Amino acid sequence: MNVSMEAPRTPQHDLVAMAAALRGALLQQVEQGILCSGMQSYYQYVLAKRLTFAGPMTASALAEQLRLDARTLDENLQAMLAQDMVRQEGGNWIITEAGRKALVAANHSGEQVLIRIRETIGPETCDQLVEGMRNALAALRKAA
């Protein structure tokens, strides 16, 4: 018997497929912006953001708060250290001015992605899409 593993084509299936495609396209755009900022990965962006807003932290505290394994955390901190984006004092990691500038550049590129999307689909369509997504989230929260 030849049985297809593909989900049946329904409006619900289409919605899930479209949400996945949109997420993938947005993530790709955001990652490109992060790379243009000088950071080498999304993890570095998250580390820079945490250190900027939470202040100096130990590697173990960073790993726990960001739910990163020790190896991934260490690799990214070492790469950022080599680029002078962070420094270490005692047991704490501290964001540097270079790290702050890279974070600002990465955030700016994310804003530009959102502006391009709004311009591409049009403000009215964008507003309708956002409203529909808000309503869907509210309905899902009520059902949970």
ABEGO torsion letter per residue (X at the ends): XBBBABBBBBAAAAAAAAAAAAAAAAAAAAAAAAAAAGBABAAAAAAAAAAAAAEBBBAAAAAAAAGBBAAAAAAAAAAAAAAGABBBBEABBBBBAAAAAAAAAAAAAAAAAAAAAAAAAEAAAAAAAAAAAAAAAAAAAAAX
